Amino acid sequence: MSSEARGWTVSSSTDRLALDDLGAELDALLAEVDAPICARRLWLTVWLRSHAEFSPWVVSVREHGQLGGVVALAERRRAGHQEIVALGHGSSDYARLPARSDAAARALADAIGDALQRRRWPWRLRLDQLPPADPVAIHLGDRLAHAAFEPGDAAPRLLLQADRPLDAVMSAKTRQSLRTARNRLEKLDEGYAVRTERGPRVCSELDDIERVHRLRDHALGRDSDLDDPARRRFWRDVLSAYGERGEVEVGRLQIGGELAAYSVSFLDGSSYRLWDTRIDPARSFVSPGRVLLADLIERLRAEGGWSEFDFMRGEEDYKRRMSDDAVLTESLRAWSSGALRSLERGFRAMRGRLRRRA
């Protein structure tokens, strides 16, 4: 469906092939705004295919025929209202609302705001992991009556420099801890080995990694994302898709032939993005994950050509100890009414109290 508004041609589609219809134009726009791998078309297409409970809502604007901006959303009915999120929600460490100009950003925000205000059913909008002060989000927040910005999850990173070893970044305590971990590994009777692989078939055999992924999550007293069928399907499919393109590296630290720690990373231009890493809880006493990551970082530094080791979303302690910078993010939340906003705030407060008691 297309319409004209303030000199812009506005299109809105709920077709599951909407992103493919935009095709190379969308790819070029995302490249222009330097979108990371988890905000690009292939990633979002795999996510939508894996999450059948969501329907797409893709809004685009054109000026004189040129694609000026796109907002890719997904929605589902939930608890008596319509939940609207950015396409890739939950599985994407970074999100983007690409627009070539502030005018395009404003046109997108107006189109989405108008459409939301025409809805009869209650709705809730949540756009996570956006860059701070994203132009589309700023205009949309101004446009909607009940909207708020919140800090998102930061992504620690290490800026890779050929003349600066990892030791120069870590504290004395962290360096000593890493030396202790290496000494413990070297004293094991079974021996240990670190192996990394890239290539089209690197993601064809991941059963050992999936097993350790679940083991670690359950040992921490939580459900694993891989327990959820849709998220497991996405995890498998997105790795397969990018593995075939040679854009995934899998690292394994094995003790006596058994997997003790692993890393799954995306090769994104000059950015090395660590997407998934876990340790076998039975081997935690030798800190195999820390040794594996330190080996990876030093190898990348020696290779040259890499600008950053991106630990991605979440500020866990092991990330902070090995990083020297962080990418900040922001979330936009909006509600169809003040009553729905208050209801959600009350629910979130109650859930927080229950978690503190647990």
C-alpha positions as CSV (number, residue, x, y, z in Angstrom):
1,M,0.0,0.0,0.0
2,S,1.4,3.4,-1.1
3,S,0.4,7.0,-0.5
4,E,1.8,10.5,-0.9
5,A,2.7,12.6,2.2
6,R,4.6,15.9,2.3
7,G,6.4,15.1,-1.0
8,W,7.3,11.6,0.1
9,T,5.9,8.3,-1.3
10,V,5.1,6.2,1.7
11,S,4.7,2.4,1.4
12,S,3.5,0.0,4.1
13,S,3.6,-3.7,3.7
14,T,2.7,-6.7,5.8
15,D,3.9,-9.2,3.3
16,R,6.4,-11.7,4.6
17,L,8.5,-11.1,1.5
18,A,8.5,-7.3,2.0
19,L,12.3,-7.2,2.8
20,D,13.1,-9.3,-0.3
21,D,11.0,-7.0,-2.4
22,L,13.2,-4.1,-1.3
23,G,16.2,-6.2,-2.1
24,A,19.4,-4.6,-3.2
25,E,18.0,-1.1,-2.5
26,L,17.6,-2.0,1.2
27,D,21.1,-3.6,1.2
28,A,22.6,-0.4,-0.2
29,L,20.8,1.8,2.4
30,L,21.9,-0.4,5.3
31,A,25.5,-0.3,4.0
32,E,25.3,3.5,3.7
33,V,24.4,3.8,7.4
34,D,27.1,1.2,8.3
35,A,24.5,-1.2,9.8
36,P,26.2,-4.1,11.7
37,I,25.6,-7.7,10.6
38,C,22.6,-8.3,12.9
39,A,20.7,-5.4,11.4
40,R,20.9,-6.4,7.8
41,R,18.4,-8.0,5.5
42,L,19.6,-11.6,5.6
43,W,19.6,-11.6,9.4
44,L,16.1,-10.1,9.6
45,T,14.7,-12.4,7.0
46,V,16.0,-15.5,8.9
47,W,14.5,-14.1,12.1
48,L,11.1,-13.6,10.5
49,R,11.1,-17.1,9.0
50,S,12.0,-18.5,12.4
51,H,9.3,-16.6,14.4
52,A,6.1,-17.5,12.7
53,E,4.1,-16.0,15.6
54,F,5.1,-12.5,14.3
55,S,3.8,-10.7,11.3
56,P,6.0,-8.1,9.5
57,W,5.2,-4.5,9.1
58,V,7.6,-2.7,6.8
59,V,7.3,1.0,6.2
60,S,9.5,2.7,3.6
61,V,9.7,6.2,2.1
62,R,10.9,7.4,-1.3
63,E,11.7,10.8,-2.7
64,H,11.8,11.1,-6.5
65,G,11.9,7.3,-6.7
66,Q,14.9,6.8,-4.4
67,L,14.6,4.8,-1.2
68,G,15.1,7.3,1.6
69,G,14.4,5.2,4.7
70,V,12.9,1.9,6.0
71,V,11.6,0.8,9.3
72,A,11.2,-3.0,9.6
73,L,8.8,-4.0,12.4
74,A,7.1,-7.1,13.6
75,E,3.9,-7.6,15.6
76,R,1.8,-10.2,17.3
77,R,-1.3,-10.3,19.5
78,R,-0.4,-10.7,23.2
79,A,-2.4,-10.3,26.4
80,G,-5.2,-8.3,24.9
81,H,-3.0,-5.8,22.9
82,Q,-0.8,-5.7,19.8
83,E,2.9,-6.0,20.6
84,I,5.1,-4.2,18.1
85,V,8.9,-4.6,18.0
86,A,11.8,-4.1,15.7
87,L,12.3,-7.0,13.3
88,G,14.9,-9.2,14.9
89,H,13.8,-8.4,18.4
90,G,15.5,-10.3,21.2
91,S,18.1,-11.9,18.9
92,S,19.7,-8.8,17.5
93,D,22.3,-7.1,19.6
94,Y,22.0,-3.9,17.5
95,A,19.0,-2.5,15.6
96,R,18.8,0.1,13.0
97,L,16.1,2.4,11.5
98,P,18.0,3.5,8.4
99,A,17.2,6.9,6.9
100,R,19.3,8.9,4.4
101,S,18.3,12.3,5.8
102,D,16.5,13.9,8.7
103,A,13.6,14.6,6.3
104,A,13.4,10.9,5.5
105,A,13.5,10.1,9.2
106,R,10.7,12.5,9.9
107,A,8.6,11.1,7.1
108,L,9.0,7.6,8.4
109,A,8.1,8.7,12.0
110,D,5.0,10.5,10.7
111,A,3.9,7.5,8.7
112,I,4.2,5.1,11.6
113,G,2.7,7.6,14.1
114,D,-0.3,8.2,11.8
115,A,-0.9,4.5,11.4
116,L,-0.7,3.8,15.1
117,Q,-3.1,6.6,15.9
118,R,-5.6,5.1,13.5
119,R,-5.6,1.7,15.3
120,R,-8.6,0.7,17.3
121,W,-6.9,-2.1,19.4
122,P,-4.5,-1.2,22.2
123,W,-0.9,-1.5,21.2
124,R,2.6,-1.4,22.7
125,L,5.7,-0.4,20.8
126,R,9.2,-1.5,21.9
127,L,12.3,-0.7,19.8
128,D,15.5,-2.0,21.5
129,Q,19.2,-1.6,20.9
130,L,19.0,1.5,18.8
131,P,21.9,4.0,18.6
132,P,21.5,6.9,21.0
133,A,19.5,9.8,19.5
134,D,18.4,7.8,16.4
135,P,16.6,10.4,14.2
136,V,13.6,8.2,13.4
137,A,13.2,7.2,17.0
138,I,13.5,10.8,18.2
139,H,10.9,12.0,15.7
140,L,8.6,9.1,16.5
141,G,8.9,9.7,20.3
142,D,7.9,13.3,19.7
143,R,5.0,12.2,17.5
144,L,3.5,9.8,20.0
145,A,1.6,10.9,23.1
146,H,2.8,8.2,25.4
147,A,6.5,7.5,24.7
148,A,9.7,7.2,26.7
149,F,13.4,6.5,26.0
150,E,15.4,4.2,28.2
151,P,19.0,3.1,28.2
152,G,19.6,-0.1,26.3
153,D,22.2,-2.8,26.9
154,A,25.7,-1.6,26.2
155,A,28.1,-3.7,24.1
156,P,31.7,-3.8,25.4
157,R,34.5,-3.9,22.8
158,L,38.2,-4.0,22.5
159,L,39.8,-1.7,20.0
160,L,42.4,-3.9,18.3
161,Q,45.8,-2.3,17.8
162,A,48.8,-4.2,16.4
163,D,51.2,-2.5,18.8
164,R,49.1,-3.1,21.9
165,P,48.9,-6.6,23.4
166,L,45.9,-7.7,25.4
167,D,48.0,-7.5,28.6
168,A,48.1,-3.8,28.2
169,V,44.4,-3.5,28.5
170,M,43.8,-5.9,31.4
171,S,44.3,-5.1,35.1
172,A,47.1,-6.8,37.0
173,K,44.5,-8.9,38.8
174,T,43.0,-10.1,35.5
175,R,46.4,-10.8,34.0
176,Q,47.3,-13.0,37.0
177,S,43.9,-14.7,36.8
178,L,44.6,-15.6,33.2
179,R,48.0,-16.9,33.9
180,T,46.6,-19.1,36.7
181,A,44.0,-20.5,34.3
182,R,46.6,-21.3,31.7
183,N,48.8,-23.1,34.3
184,R,45.8,-25.2,35.5
185,L,45.0,-26.2,31.9
186,E,48.6,-27.1,31.2
187,K,48.8,-29.3,34.3
188,L,45.7,-31.4,33.3
189,D,46.6,-35.0,32.5
190,E,44.1,-35.0,29.6
191,G,45.8,-32.0,28.0
192,Y,44.0,-29.2,26.2
193,A,43.8,-27.8,22.7
194,V,42.3,-24.7,21.0
195,R,40.9,-25.0,17.5
196,T,39.2,-22.4,15.3
197,E,37.5,-22.9,12.0
198,R,36.0,-20.8,9.3
199,G,34.5,-21.8,6.0
200,P,31.2,-22.9,4.4
201,R,30.8,-26.0,6.6
202,V,31.8,-24.6,9.9
203,C,28.2,-24.6,11.2
204,S,27.2,-28.0,9.9
205,E,28.2,-29.8,13.2
206,L,27.1,-27.8,16.3
207,D,25.7,-30.5,18.5
208,D,28.5,-30.3,21.0
209,I,28.2,-26.5,21.2
210,E,24.4,-26.7,21.6
211,R,24.8,-29.2,24.4
212,V,27.3,-27.0,26.3
213,H,25.1,-23.9,25.6
214,R,22.2,-25.6,27.4
215,L,24.3,-27.0,30.2
216,R,25.7,-23.6,31.1
217,D,22.4,-21.9,31.0
218,H,20.7,-24.5,33.2
219,A,23.6,-24.6,35.6
220,L,23.0,-20.8,36.2
221,G,19.4,-21.7,37.2
222,R,17.7,-20.2,34.1
223,D,15.9,-21.5,31.0
224,S,18.1,-21.6,27.9
225,D,17.2,-19.6,24.9
226,L,17.7,-22.9,23.0
227,D,14.8,-24.4,25.0
228,D,12.5,-22.2,23.0
229,P,11.7,-23.8,19.6
230,A,11.6,-20.4,17.7
231,R,14.8,-19.1,19.2
232,R,16.6,-22.4,18.6
233,R,15.5,-22.5,15.0
234,F,16.8,-19.0,14.5
235,W,20.1,-19.8,16.2
236,R,20.6,-22.8,13.9
237,D,19.4,-21.1,10.7
238,V,21.2,-17.8,11.1
239,L,24.5,-19.6,11.7
240,S,23.9,-21.8,8.7
241,A,23.1,-18.9,6.5
242,Y,26.2,-16.9,7.4
243,G,28.4,-19.9,7.7
244,E,27.7,-20.7,4.1
245,R,29.0,-17.2,3.2
246,G,32.2,-17.8,5.2
247,E,31.3,-15.1,7.7
248,V,31.3,-17.2,10.9
249,E,34.2,-18.5,13.0
250,V,33.8,-21.2,15.6
251,G,36.4,-21.6,18.3
252,R,36.6,-24.6,20.6
253,L,38.8,-25.3,23.6
254,Q,38.8,-29.0,24.2
255,I,40.1,-31.0,27.2
256,G,40.9,-34.6,26.5
257,G,38.8,-34.4,23.3
258,E,35.7,-33.0,25.1
259,L,34.4,-29.5,24.6
260,A,35.1,-27.3,27.6
261,A,34.5,-23.8,26.1
262,Y,33.4,-22.4,22.7
263,S,32.9,-19.2,20.8
264,V,30.8,-18.4,17.8
265,S,31.6,-15.1,16.1
266,F,30.6,-13.2,13.0
267,L,33.2,-11.8,10.7
268,D,31.7,-8.4,9.9
269,G,34.1,-6.4,7.7
270,S,36.9,-5.3,10.1
271,S,34.7,-6.1,13.1
272,Y,35.0,-9.4,14.9
273,R,31.7,-9.9,16.7
274,L,31.5,-12.5,19.5
275,W,27.9,-13.6,19.4
276,D,27.8,-16.7,21.5
277,T,30.2,-18.2,24.1
278,R,29.7,-20.7,26.9
279,I,31.8,-23.0,29.1
280,D,31.0,-26.5,30.3
281,P,30.1,-25.9,34.0
282,A,32.0,-29.0,35.0
283,R,35.2,-27.4,33.7
284,S,34.7,-23.9,35.2
285,F,37.5,-24.4,37.7
286,V,40.1,-24.0,35.0
287,S,38.4,-20.9,33.3
288,P,38.5,-22.3,29.8
289,G,36.4,-19.5,28.3
290,R,38.8,-16.8,29.5
291,V,41.8,-18.7,27.9
292,L,39.9,-19.3,24.7
293,L,38.9,-15.6,24.3
294,A,42.4,-14.4,25.2
295,D,43.9,-16.7,22.5
296,L,41.4,-15.4,19.9
297,I,42.1,-11.8,20.7
298,E,45.9,-12.2,20.4
299,R,45.6,-14.1,17.2
300,L,43.4,-11.4,15.6
301,R,45.8,-8.7,16.8
302,A,48.6,-10.6,15.1
303,E,46.6,-11.1,11.9
304,G,46.1,-7.4,11.5
305,G,43.2,-5.8,9.6
306,W,40.7,-6.0,12.5
307,S,39.5,-2.8,14.0
308,E,37.6,-4.2,17.0
309,F,36.7,-7.3,19.0
310,D,33.0,-6.7,19.7
311,F,31.8,-8.6,22.8
312,M,28.3,-7.6,21.8
313,R,25.2,-7.0,24.0
314,G,25.6,-7.3,27.8
315,E,28.2,-6.1,30.3
316,E,29.2,-9.3,32.0
317,D,32.3,-9.2,34.1
318,Y,34.5,-11.2,31.7
319,K,33.7,-8.7,28.9
320,R,34.5,-5.7,31.0
321,R,37.9,-7.2,32.0
322,M,39.0,-7.6,28.4
323,S,37.6,-4.5,26.8
324,D,38.5,-0.8,26.7
325,D,35.3,0.7,25.2
326,A,31.6,0.2,25.0
327,V,28.9,0.9,22.4
328,L,25.9,2.5,24.0
329,T,22.3,1.8,22.9
330,E,18.9,3.2,23.6
331,S,15.3,1.8,23.6
332,L,12.1,3.6,22.6
333,R,8.9,2.4,24.3
334,A,5.4,3.7,23.5
335,W,1.9,2.8,24.4
336,S,-1.5,3.5,22.9
337,S,-2.8,5.0,26.2
338,G,-1.6,6.2,29.5
339,A,-3.5,3.4,31.2
340,L,-1.7,0.7,29.2
341,R,1.6,2.4,30.1
342,S,0.8,2.4,33.8
343,L,-0.3,-1.2,33.7
344,E,3.0,-2.3,32.1
345,R,5.0,-0.3,34.6
346,G,3.2,-1.9,37.5
347,F,3.8,-5.3,36.0
348,R,7.5,-4.6,35.5
349,A,7.8,-3.3,39.1
350,M,6.1,-6.5,40.5
351,R,8.3,-8.8,38.4
352,G,11.4,-6.9,39.7
353,R,10.3,-7.4,43.3
354,L,9.7,-11.1,42.7
355,R,13.2,-11.5,41.2
356,R,14.8,-9.8,44.1
357,R,13.1,-12.2,46.5
358,A,14.1,-15.3,44.6
